[in-house]
């Protein structure tokens, strides 16, 4: 076999490896001063839905970045903020945690909308807990179970609301564990933010991330009892949580990137299997599982939007992948197969040459 042939084989291997490591999917979309905090995937319509830090609107965003204003709700207080959002796929509902930032009057509610008719279903103000601290309540994130019950985290006073399918709210879980642990970094912008991202798992419990302590809690969806998930490291400044179909939990932070976690005992314990950096300047705040079970974050520039004196037209939704999902392992498989094939061809050539020489000597 000539050296030229070997070089061609190696070039083919490199080409296959490059194709195996495809670039992540990036969706850029234009909506002046939207500053989206929440992100959800609507599996029926096959598009993303985002809320707004400044507007009482919800927008759909296609894979190609086509934007449509699907809902505007003038019944919400002016300048109220849409924080976490979730899709109830069984009832085709959009659920949104609504909060008013200071200096606006306090307001915390769960809003529900019919995605078929694009009309409001209910707006449920969320009750305060008289026994909690003097900190203001903050309705932050929302998850929904199979029965249509919604669970809303209160990042101001570290408890969880529950809103049933009829829109009736109650204080669901106020475990002492939620206030047991000190903040990891008192200088962090998340220092005053407690319970934040929440996800519902089909076995009947919630996974809840606490921003200022970096802890994750497993909360029973029936009685609200909580326990700390044992991890080999904290998740400081954790913002949102999502569960993929393969059981991997992804936690995103605008400061510390994204963690990919797995558990083999229904989240009594868990392990961080990968951690990736994200763009802190664009400040990702929410994560969702999109089409093809791919993981996406929204870059909503929320810290810029909170300042109130800035303007921006373009935002993005971008795919994030762990090392194995990026094709790192697959690339090496292709490389090893290719090298093995090249070695086999070289060995076959050498053996053929040897047999020819032996035949010549016999003749």
FENUR-V46394 format. One record per residue. RES is the residue in one small letter. PSI is psi as a letter, one per 20 degrees, with the letter a starting at -180 (none if undefined). NEAR is the number of other C-alpha atoms within 10 Angstrom. Layout:
res:RES psi:PSI near:NEAR
res:RES psi:PSI near:NEAR
//
This chain:
res:x psi:p near:12
res:x psi:q near:8
res:x psi:h near:8
res:x psi:g near:8
res:x psi:g near:12
res:x psi:g near:15
res:x psi:g near:12
res:x psi:g near:11
res:x psi:g near:16
res:x psi:h near:15
res:x psi:h near:12
res:x psi:g near:14
res:x psi:g near:19
res:x psi:g near:16
res:x psi:g near:11
res:x psi:g near:15
res:x psi:g near:20
res:x psi:g near:13
res:x psi:h near:11
res:x psi:h near:17
res:x psi:m near:15
res:x psi:q near:10
res:x psi:q near:11
res:x psi:q near:14
res:x psi:p near:14
res:x psi:p near:16
res:x psi:o near:18
res:x psi:p near:16
res:x psi:q near:18
res:x psi:p near:15
res:x psi:n near:15
res:x psi:p near:11
res:x psi:k near:20
res:x psi:g near:26
res:x psi:m near:29
res:x psi:p near:31
res:x psi:g near:27
res:x psi:q near:31
res:x psi:p near:28
res:x psi:q near:25
res:x psi:p near:23
res:x psi:o near:21
res:x psi:h near:14
res:x psi:g near:10
res:x psi:i near:13
res:x psi:l near:14
res:x psi:r near:20
res:x psi:q near:23
res:x psi:p near:25
res:x psi:q near:27
res:x psi:b near:28
res:x psi:q near:25
res:x psi:h near:27
res:x psi:i near:20
res:x psi:q near:20
res:x psi:l near:21
res:x psi:q near:19
res:x psi:p near:23
res:x psi:q near:21
res:x psi:q near:22
res:x psi:p near:23
res:x psi:r near:17
res:x psi:h near:17
res:x psi:j near:12
res:x psi:j near:18
res:x psi:p near:14
res:x psi:p near:17
res:x psi:p near:13
res:x psi:o near:13
res:x psi:h near:13
res:x psi:p near:18
res:x psi:p near:15
res:x psi:n near:15
res:x psi:i near:10
res:x psi:i near:9
res:x psi:q near:20
res:x psi:q near:15
res:x psi:q near:13
res:x psi:j near:15
res:x psi:q near:21
res:x psi:p near:28
res:x psi:o near:30
res:x psi:d near:25
res:x psi:q near:32
res:x psi:q near:29
res:x psi:q near:25
res:x psi:p near:23
res:x psi:n near:22
res:x psi:h near:16
res:x psi:h near:11
res:x psi:j near:14
res:x psi:l near:18
res:x psi:q near:21
res:x psi:p near:22
res:x psi:p near:25
res:x psi:p near:29
res:x psi:p near:30
res:x psi:p near:30
res:x psi:q near:26
res:x psi:p near:24
res:x psi:q near:17
res:x psi:q near:9
res:x psi:j near:6
res:x psi:q near:12
res:x psi:q near:10
res:x psi:p near:13
res:x psi:p near:21
res:x psi:p near:23
res:x psi:r near:23
res:x psi:p near:30
res:x psi:p near:21
res:x psi:p near:25
res:x psi:q near:21
res:x psi:o near:17
res:x psi:i near:21
res:x psi:g near:10
res:x psi:i near:8
res:x psi:l near:14
res:x psi:q near:15
res:x psi:q near:17
res:x psi:g near:16
res:x psi:r near:17
res:x psi:o near:19
res:x psi:o near:18
res:x psi:p near:17
res:x psi:p near:24
res:x psi:q near:14
res:x psi:r near:16
res:x psi:o near:14
res:x psi:h near:7
res:x psi:i near:6
res:x psi:r near:14
res:x psi:r near:11
res:x psi:j near:10
res:x psi:q near:10
res:x psi:q near:17
res:x psi:q near:24
res:x psi:o near:28
res:x psi:o near:32
res:x psi:f near:33
res:x psi:r near:32
res:x psi:q near:29
res:x psi:q near:29
res:x psi:q near:25
res:x psi:a near:20
res:x psi:h near:14
res:x psi:i near:11
res:x psi:j near:18
res:x psi:p near:19
res:x psi:q near:24
res:x psi:p near:28
res:x psi:p near:32
res:x psi:q near:30
res:x psi:o near:28
res:x psi:i near:25
res:x psi:h near:20
res:x psi:j near:24
res:x psi:l near:23
res:x psi:r near:26
res:x psi:p near:27
res:x psi:q near:22
res:x psi:p near:24
res:x psi:o near:22
res:x psi:r near:16
res:x psi:i near:16
res:x psi:i near:12
res:x psi:j near:19
res:x psi:o near:15
res:x psi:q near:21
res:x psi:r near:16
res:x psi:o near:18
res:x psi:g near:19
res:x psi:p near:22
res:x psi:l near:19
res:x psi:q near:16
res:x psi:h near:13
res:x psi:h near:14
res:x psi:i near:22
res:x psi:j near:15
res:x psi:h near:9
res:x psi:q near:13
res:x psi:q near:11
res:x psi:q near:22
res:x psi:g near:18
res:x psi:o near:14
res:x psi:i near:12
res:x psi:i near:9
res:x psi:q near:15
res:x psi:i near:13
res:x psi:j near:23
res:x psi:h near:17
res:x psi:j near:16
res:x psi:o near:23
res:x psi:d near:29
res:x psi:p near:32
res:x psi:e near:30
res:x psi:q near:31
res:x psi:q near:31
res:x psi:q near:23
res:x psi:p near:24
res:x psi:q near:19
res:x psi:i near:9
res:x psi:j near:9
res:x psi:k near:12
res:x psi:r near:22
res:x psi:q near:23
res:x psi:p near:24
res:x psi:p near:30
res:x psi:q near:29
res:x psi:o near:29
res:x psi:g near:29
res:x psi:h near:27
res:x psi:i near:27
res:x psi:j near:21
res:x psi:q near:26
res:x psi:p near:28
res:x psi:q near:23
res:x psi:o near:24
res:x psi:p near:23
res:x psi:p near:17
res:x psi:i near:21
res:x psi:g near:10
res:x psi:i near:10
res:x psi:j near:18
res:x psi:q near:17
res:x psi:q near:21
res:x psi:q near:16
res:x psi:p near:17
res:x psi:p near:21
res:x psi:o near:16
res:x psi:q near:17
res:x psi:i near:10
res:x psi:q near:11
res:x psi:r near:16
res:x psi:m near:25
res:x psi:q near:22
res:x psi:k near:30
res:x psi:p near:32
res:x psi:g near:32
res:x psi:q near:31
res:x psi:p near:26
res:x psi:q near:25
res:x psi:p near:23
res:x psi:r near:14
res:x psi:h near:11
res:x psi:j near:8
res:x psi:i near:14
res:x psi:p near:15
res:x psi:p near:19
res:x psi:p near:26
res:x psi:p near:27
res:x psi:q near:28
res:x psi:p near:27
res:x psi:i near:25
res:x psi:g near:22
res:x psi:j near:21
res:x psi:b near:20
res:x psi:p near:27
res:x psi:q near:21
res:x psi:p near:20
res:x psi:q near:19
res:x psi:q near:19
res:x psi:q near:18
res:x psi:j near:10
res:x psi:k near:8
res:x psi:k near:14
res:x psi:k near:21
res:x psi:h near:14
res:x psi:q near:15
res:x psi:r near:19
res:x psi:p near:17
res:x psi:o near:18
res:x psi:i near:14
res:x psi:q near:15
res:x psi:p near:18
res:x psi:q near:14
res:x psi:q near:14
res:x psi:r near:19
res:x psi:o near:12
res:x psi:h near:14
res:x psi:h near:13
res:x psi:i near:18
res:x psi:n near:22
res:x psi:p near:32
res:x psi:i near:27
res:x psi:q near:30
res:x psi:q near:30
res:x psi:q near:25
res:x psi:o near:22
res:x psi:b near:20
res:x psi:q near:15
res:x psi:j near:7
res:x psi:k near:12
res:x psi:q near:16
res:x psi:p near:21
res:x psi:q near:27
res:x psi:q near:27
res:x psi:p near:25
res:x psi:n near:28
res:x psi:j near:29
res:x psi:l near:25
res:x psi:h near:20
res:x psi:h near:17
res:x psi:g near:16
res:x psi:h near:20
res:x psi:h near:13
res:x psi:h near:8
res:x psi:i near:11
res:x psi:j near:7
res:x psi:q near:9
res:x psi:q near:12
res:x psi:q near:15
res:x psi:h near:11
res:x psi:p near:16
res:x psi:r near:22
res:x psi:q near:19
res:x psi:p near:25
res:x psi:q near:18
res:x psi:p near:18
res:x psi:q near:22
res:x psi:q near:19
res:x psi:r near:17
res:x psi:g near:14
res:x psi:h near:12
res:x psi:h near:12
res:x psi:i near:16
res:x psi:j near:18
res:x psi:g near:14
res:x psi:g near:14
res:x psi:h near:15
res:x psi:g near:20
res:x psi:h near:13
res:x psi:g near:13
res:x psi:g near:16
res:x psi:g near:18
res:x psi:g near:13
res:x psi:g near:13
res:x psi:g near:19
res:x psi:h near:15
res:x psi:g near:12
res:x psi:g near:13
res:x psi:g near:18
res:x psi:g near:13
res:x psi:g near:12
res:x psi:g near:14
res:x psi:g near:16
res:x psi:g near:13
res:x psi:g near:13
res:x psi:g near:14
res:x psi:g near:13
res:x psi:g near:12
res:x psi:g near:12
res:x psi:g near:13
res:x psi:g near:12
res:x psi:h near:12
res:x psi:g near:12
res:x psi:g near:12
res:x psi:g near:11
res:x psi:h near:10
res:x psi:g near:9
res:x psi:h near:8
res:x psi:h near:7
res:x psi:none near:6
//
